[in-house]
Amino acid sequence: MANKLPSIRNLQYLIKLYELKNFNRAAEACFVSQSTLSAGIQNLEDQLGGQLIERDHKSFVFTEMGEAMVEMAKQIVQQASELAEIASEAQNPMAGRVKMGCIPTIAPFLFKDFYLKVKQAFPNLQLQLKEDTTENLLKSLDSGELDCLILALPVDTGAFHSKVVGEDKFWMAAHKDYPVGQEADIDYQALPDQSIFLLQKEHCLTEHAVSACRLVDSRKINPFSASSLHTLITMVECQAGATFVPQMAVSAGLLEGSDLKLVKPAQEAASRQIGLVWRQTTRRAVIFNKLAAVIKDLLAEIEADAD
């Protein structure tokens, strides 16, 4: 009977194939060859005695059994990923490895200080960071590849548990010659067309900033976008335009050496929430709540420095 039990690795292959819908990309994501991944899927089918994928020469679709197996596989992989930590955590809850995901508009400005504070407070805890977009991180959390996420809220986190740990306000960062005053209400309708630069749409900062600052006239937004805040600042400088940046990036020195000025948006709600997200089924909520408290303290320090 034991030889009929599917391996965790093959279940991971199945999950990744379901997510990416492509054998080549799934194999690359699992750091194996396509033939190895295909053999793993075939091995699963042989062990389970049923067809998980209908294949032809050019495409494939998951069978009803295959889709059901993916959902079960996610739970098995999630629990298996925590299994190795249970024994050590029984002796010391704040020990072991935590695989954490963080979005690119937070990680460069928060993670270093967060890592150092965690290392000092919980020396037996090992943090591993993965930086990616919100959508990709949520998929990795769902599949068990990650244990928790630092995200900007609001965002649809589905069935995951999310804990808000603080606010991160927005500033308008504008070229020194841009037609706005540093303490004046911003009349967005009076700004030059295509003069506001934003990040690419997959970065949630764009949606949060536009919503928080109530920028509704799309004519004001430049059609070209950046993939990082550092590139965004460069584009604004070159084009003598404006953009929106979070306080944590300003505090970290993002605008140092630039020709940009900071303008406070008139809207009181011009901010994003920062939260820690984890699976409802996890047995490590004690760890995540303590990590959330560390982030909360860091955000409070950033806010205090800005005042």
N, C-alpha and C positions, 0 to 999 in steps of 0.2 A: 504493500500500500504506500510505503514511504516514497518509492520512486515515482509515484503518480502526483506527488505534490509539486506544484509549479514553483520555480525559483523566483525570488524577489527581483532579480535582474531582468528576467523575461517579462515580468509584470511591468517593470519600468519601461521596457521597450514598447509594450502594448500601449501604455498611457501616452508616451511621447508620440507614437505614431498616430494616435487618435487626435492629439492636440494639433500636430503639424500637418497631418493629411498628406504626407510625402515621405517615402522611404529614405531618400537621400538626406533630407533635412533632419529627419528623426535620428538617423544613424550618426550624423555629425553632432547632434545635440547630446547623444549618449556616448560619444567618443569611441565608436566602434565602426566597423565597415558595414556596408549595406547587406552583404551576405551574412554577417554575424547576426544582424538584427532580424533579417528574414528567417534565419534558422531558428532564432529564439521564438518568433511568432509561430512557426511551424511546430516547434517542440511543445508549445502551449496547446495547440490544437490537438496534437497527438495525445498528450497527457489528459486533456479534458474530454476527448472523444467527440468533438464537435467543431464546426467551422466558425471561426471568429471573423474572417475577412473573405469576401468574394473578390477574386482577382481576375483580371484579364491582362492582356499584354501592355495596356496603356494606363489603366486606372484600377481602383479598388474601392469597395464600400464595406463598412462594418455591418455584420449581420446583427440581428436582434440579440443573439447570444453574445456577440462580441461587444456590443454597447453595454449590456448588463455586466459583462466581465470587467469592462473598464471601470465602472463605478465601484465594483467590489475590490478591484485591484488598487484603486486609490486609497481605500480604507486600510487595506493590508499593508501597503507601502508606508502610509502615514504611521501606523502603529509599529511597524518594523523599525522605522527611523528613530523612534523614541525608545525602543527596547533596550538598546545598548546603554542608554543613559540612566535607566531606572535604578540599577544597583548602586551606582555611585551617588545618585540623588537621594537614595534612602539614608545614606550617611550624612550627606551634605546637599541640601536642596539647591544651593547656589554653586553647583559644580557641573562639569561636563561641557558639551559643545552646543552652541546656539547658532544655527544658520539663519542669518537675518538678511532680509531684502530691504532696499531703500531706493527711492526715486532719485534721479540725477539733480533735481533742483533742491534737494535736502542734503544728500550724502557728502558733497565736498565741503559743506559749511557747518555740519553738525557732527559728523561721525568721528572725527579725530578726537574732539573733546569728550564725546560720549564714550569712546573706546578707552581713553585714559582714565576716566572716572570709574568705569565698570572694572577696569583692571585693578584699580586701587581699592575699591570697595569689595570686589568679589574676585580675588586672585585665582580661584580655581575654576572660574568660568571662562570658556574660550569662545570669543565672538568671531564668526566668519561672515564677511559681507558680500552680497551680490547686488550690483547696481543695475537697474533696468526700469522700464516703463511700468506704470501701475498695472496695466492689463497683463503684461508678461509675469509680473511678480505675483499677482493673484492666482494665475495658473500654476505657478511653481509652488505656492502655498497649498493649493488644492491637491496637487499631486504628491505632496509630502517632501518635495525637494528643499523647501524652506520651512522654518519653524515659526517665524513671525516677520512682520513688515512694519517699516516706518513709512507712513503715507501722508499725503496732504488730503484733507477732507473738506467738504463732503465729496464722497465718491461711493458708488454702489459696491459694497463689500459682500453682498449676498448673505449667506448664512454664517459668515465669519463673525467673530466677536471683535469689536473695535472699541478702543478706549481713548478718548480725547485727552491729550496731555498739555495742550497750550495753544496759543494763538501766534501767528506770524503775520504782521501787518505788511501791506504793500506800500511802496513808494513809486511815484513816477520818476524815472531817471531820464532827464532830458538834456540835450546839448545846451551849452551855455547861451547859444544864440536862439534857442527855440522859444516861440512866442508864448511862454507861460511864466508867471511870477512864482517865487518860491513859497509864498504864503497866501496865494489867491485861490479862490474857487476855480476849478478847471471847467471852462466851457468847451466841451469836446467838439461841439458843432463849429466852433470858430477855428479849430486847428487845421493845418494844411492837410489836404487829402494825401493818403498813402505815406504819412509821416510817422506812424506808430508801428513799431516792429515787434513781432511776437515770436515765441518758440513754435516749433512744429506742433501740429494738433495732437500728436500722441502724448505730448507732455501736458499733464493736467494743470500745470501752472497757467497756461494760456486761458483755459476755460475759467479757472478760479479768478484770475486777475480781471478778465473782461467782465465777468459777472459781478465781482465785488466792487469794481470801479464804475459799473454801469455804462460801459462803452458799447453802445448799440449801433452806431453808424459804421457799417463795414467799409465805407469809402475812406475812412481815416486810416485803415490798416493797410500796410504795405503787403503785396502778394508774396514777397520773399520772406522766408522764415529761417530761424537758426535751430541747431540741434543742441546747443548748450548756452547757458547764461553768459559765459565768457565770450562766445562768438556773437551773441546778441548785443552785448555792450560794444563790441568792435563795429558792428553794422550801424548802430545808432550814432557812434562817433563819426564814422565816414560819411553818413548821409545827413548829419545834423538833425536827427529826428528824436524820437522818444520811445520809451518802453516802460514796462512795469517790473519791479524787482522786489523780492521779499526781504524783510528786515534782516534775517539771518545771513543773507548774502552780503548785504551792506556792512553789517558788523564784522564780517570776515574779510572785508577789504576789497570787495569786488570792484568798486569804483575808484580805488586809489590810483593816481597817476593819469586819470582820464579827464576829459573836458566836460564831464556831465555834472549837472546839478540835481539835487533832490527836491521834489515837489510833493507835498502831502496831499493826496486826493481828498476832496471835500467830504466824501461819504464816510460816515463813522464805521461802517461795516467793511471797509476796504482791507480785508485780511483773509487768511486761510487758517483752518484748524490743522494741527498736527496730531496724528494719532498712531497708536500701536495696534496692529491687527494680528489676530491669531485664530486658529481653528477652535470651534466650540468643544471638540472632542479631545483636545489635548490634555495630558496629565501634568503639564508644566506651567500652569497658570500662575503659580507662586513666583516662578522666575520672571515671567513676562510682566507681572504687576510691579515687581521691584525695578525692572528695566524701565518701565513706563515712568516710575517715580524719578529716576535719574534724568530722563529726557525732560520731564516737567521742570526740574530744577534748572537745567541748562537753558530752557526757553525763558524761564523767569529771569535768569542772569542776562540774557540777550536783550530782553525788554527793558530791564533796569538800566543797562548801558546806553540804550537808545534814548531814554528820557533825559 
